[in-house]
Amino acid sequence: MKEDSLDYKRKKSFFEKLLTIYGRKAVLEAMQDEQLKIYKLHMADSNKSGGIISEITALAEQRNVETLWHDRKALSRISRNSKQDQGVAADIELKQHLSLDEFLLQTNENKPFKLIALDRITNPQNLGLIIRSACAGNVDGILLPKKGCSSLSPLVIKASVGTIFKATIIHCEELPQALRTIKEKIPSSQICTLSSHAQESLFSEKTDISPFIYVLGNETDGVSREITSMSDKQLSIPMNNGVESLNVAITAALIAFNS
């Protein structure tokens, strides 16, 4: 039973590192990028040979990528977007995409880290921009729940300008439980939420002395009450000229570059 459990965990971990992209241009660009590891190429058997289809299959053969041919319905189940997949999808293996368990295994109480956690971020454009800022800035990862947040769609990939393939993304099922798990494993970790009413400034925090998790809330409602009740600190971003708040992606950039 233990071996079966370990085998299941290994398979689950592997498939969590796969990102399926679709669309002829997107897949061709991925095939052309030798730094990306392509796990499998999926093609609809209704595709006509020639043009970009031939380019994609030729690159797959050149890179020794397994190509699977499907009927149109089967391919749409893989891409999850039959209207826009254009008969082409590919699974990309991203080693820096981790499960929460994997992340916790490689960190400890004495290793300060800085995460951006997402609470019901539903706009793909915002998610892509957050990923881009986190990848460029001083952030060790993005905690992305499967429930409540936008999925890693082509719109997110486009908004991230390809940084989604480089950023460390930590996948979890639900944010509240993930935060509780982190606090149990690393009690010194600080959960911080942002509020315009908070007295303490974001820029007054020293992030190199303990683990920090900054929670970004929903574009309309902000951070949920449940997450707010779990937070150790509420921080504000000082504003001028009567401005009340910033777009969530801009807030992520400020956090990412605040050392």
Secondary structure, 3 states (H helix, E strand, C coil): CHHHHHHHHHHHHHHHCEEEEECHHHHHHHHHCCCCEEEEEEEECCCCCCHHHHHHHHHHHHCCCEEEEECHHHHHHHHCCCCCCCCEEEEEECCCEEEHHHHHHCCCCCCCCEEEEECCCCCHHHHHHHHHHHHHCCCCEEEEECCCCCCCCHHHHHHCCCHHHCCCEEEECCHHHHHHHHHHHCCCCEEEEECCCCCEEHHHCCCCCCCEEEEECECCCECCHHHHHHCCEEEECCCCCCCCCCCHHHHHHHHHCCC
